[in-house]
Amino acid sequence: MVAGMGSLMGLCPQPEEWTIISWCEPFGILPSKLTAEDWKWLKIRADKEWLRNWYQTWHRVAKGEGSMPQDVVAYLLALSDEAEEKWQKSE
């Protein structure tokens, strides 16, 4: 319960159980109904959502609205460079 309150206040990550529920919620299923293959795809979806949220934050910061952690900036720059290299090689 303390971790949940800390999460709601933005002081720490949400409890693992909340993460699992949030992964399942868009699909209208309970975690107890998932198979091993489902967990793989839910993790991929969670990674995509994490990246999408930081990408949107990136654009807000570029407009001068707010800030973001420096380690996330470095990570996004590395991903951007890697994506651009792969795209150029595919042409």
C-alpha positions as a Markdown table, in Angstrom:
| # | Residue | x | y | z |
|---|---|---|---|---|
| 1 | Met | 0.0 | 0.0 | 0.0 |
| 2 | Val | 2.9 | 2.4 | 0.8 |
| 3 | Ala | 4.4 | 1.7 | -2.6 |
| 4 | Gly | 1.0 | 2.4 | -4.2 |
| 5 | Met | 0.7 | 5.8 | -2.4 |
| 6 | Gly | 4.3 | 6.6 | -3.4 |
| 7 | Ser | 3.5 | 5.8 | -7.0 |
| 8 | Leu | 0.4 | 8.0 | -7.0 |
| 9 | Met | 2.5 | 10.8 | -5.7 |
| 10 | Gly | 5.2 | 10.3 | -8.3 |
| 11 | Leu | 7.8 | 9.3 | -5.8 |
| 12 | Cys | 8.5 | 5.8 | -7.0 |
| 13 | Pro | 7.5 | 3.3 | -9.7 |
| 14 | Gln | 4.1 | 1.7 | -9.3 |
| 15 | Pro | 3.8 | -1.8 | -7.7 |
| 16 | Glu | 4.4 | -4.7 | -10.1 |
| 17 | Glu | 0.8 | -5.9 | -9.6 |
| 18 | Trp | -0.5 | -2.5 | -10.9 |
| 19 | Thr | 1.8 | -2.8 | -13.9 |
| 20 | Ile | 0.5 | -6.2 | -14.8 |
| 21 | Ile | -3.1 | -5.0 | -14.4 |
| 22 | Ser | -2.4 | -2.0 | -16.6 |
| 23 | Trp | -1.0 | -4.2 | -19.3 |
| 24 | Cys | -4.1 | -6.4 | -19.3 |
| 25 | Glu | -6.7 | -3.7 | -18.9 |
| 26 | Pro | -6.9 | -2.6 | -22.6 |
| 27 | Phe | -7.6 | -6.2 | -23.6 |
| 28 | Gly | -10.3 | -6.7 | -20.9 |
| 29 | Ile | -8.6 | -9.8 | -19.5 |
| 30 | Leu | -7.4 | -10.8 | -16.0 |
| 31 | Pro | -3.7 | -11.8 | -15.5 |
| 32 | Ser | -4.8 | -15.2 | -14.3 |
| 33 | Lys | -6.2 | -15.9 | -17.9 |
| 34 | Leu | -2.8 | -15.2 | -19.6 |
| 35 | Thr | -0.6 | -17.8 | -21.3 |
| 36 | Ala | 3.2 | -17.6 | -21.6 |
| 37 | Glu | 2.9 | -16.2 | -25.1 |
| 38 | Asp | 0.5 | -13.5 | -23.9 |
| 39 | Trp | 3.1 | -12.3 | -21.4 |
| 40 | Lys | 5.7 | -11.8 | -24.2 |
| 41 | Trp | 3.3 | -9.6 | -26.2 |
| 42 | Leu | 2.1 | -7.6 | -23.1 |
| 43 | Lys | 5.8 | -6.8 | -22.3 |
| 44 | Ile | 6.4 | -5.7 | -25.9 |
| 45 | Arg | 3.3 | -3.5 | -25.6 |
| 46 | Ala | 4.4 | -2.0 | -22.3 |
| 47 | Asp | 7.8 | -1.2 | -23.8 |
| 48 | Lys | 6.2 | 0.5 | -26.8 |
| 49 | Glu | 4.0 | 2.6 | -24.5 |
| 50 | Trp | 7.0 | 3.6 | -22.3 |
| 51 | Leu | 8.9 | 4.7 | -25.4 |
| 52 | Arg | 5.9 | 6.5 | -26.9 |
| 53 | Asn | 5.3 | 8.4 | -23.6 |
| 54 | Trp | 8.9 | 9.5 | -23.5 |
| 55 | Tyr | 8.9 | 10.4 | -27.2 |
| 56 | Gln | 5.9 | 12.7 | -26.5 |
| 57 | Thr | 7.7 | 14.2 | -23.5 |
| 58 | Trp | 10.7 | 14.7 | -25.7 |
| 59 | His | 8.7 | 16.9 | -28.1 |
| 60 | Arg | 7.2 | 18.9 | -25.3 |
| 61 | Val | 10.7 | 19.6 | -23.9 |
| 62 | Ala | 11.9 | 20.5 | -27.4 |
| 63 | Lys | 9.2 | 23.2 | -27.4 |
| 64 | Gly | 10.4 | 24.5 | -24.1 |
| 65 | Glu | 7.7 | 22.9 | -22.0 |
| 66 | Gly | 9.1 | 21.1 | -19.0 |
| 67 | Ser | 12.1 | 18.8 | -18.6 |
| 68 | Met | 13.1 | 15.1 | -18.6 |
| 69 | Pro | 15.8 | 13.0 | -17.0 |
| 70 | Gln | 19.2 | 13.2 | -18.6 |
| 71 | Asp | 19.5 | 9.4 | -18.8 |
| 72 | Val | 16.3 | 9.2 | -20.8 |
| 73 | Val | 17.6 | 11.9 | -23.2 |
| 74 | Ala | 20.7 | 9.9 | -23.8 |
| 75 | Tyr | 18.7 | 6.7 | -24.3 |
| 76 | Leu | 16.4 | 8.4 | -26.8 |
| 77 | Leu | 19.3 | 9.9 | -28.7 |
| 78 | Ala | 21.0 | 6.5 | -29.0 |
| 79 | Leu | 17.7 | 4.9 | -30.2 |
| 80 | Ser | 17.2 | 7.7 | -32.7 |
| 81 | Asp | 20.7 | 7.3 | -34.1 |
| 82 | Glu | 20.3 | 3.5 | -34.3 |
| 83 | Ala | 17.0 | 3.9 | -36.1 |
| 84 | Glu | 18.4 | 6.4 | -38.6 |
| 85 | Glu | 21.4 | 4.1 | -39.3 |
| 86 | Lys | 19.1 | 1.1 | -40.0 |
| 87 | Trp | 16.8 | 3.2 | -42.2 |
| 88 | Gln | 19.7 | 4.5 | -44.2 |
| 89 | Lys | 21.1 | 1.0 | -44.7 |
| 90 | Ser | 17.8 | -0.3 | -45.9 |
| 91 | Glu | 17.6 | 2.3 | -48.8 |
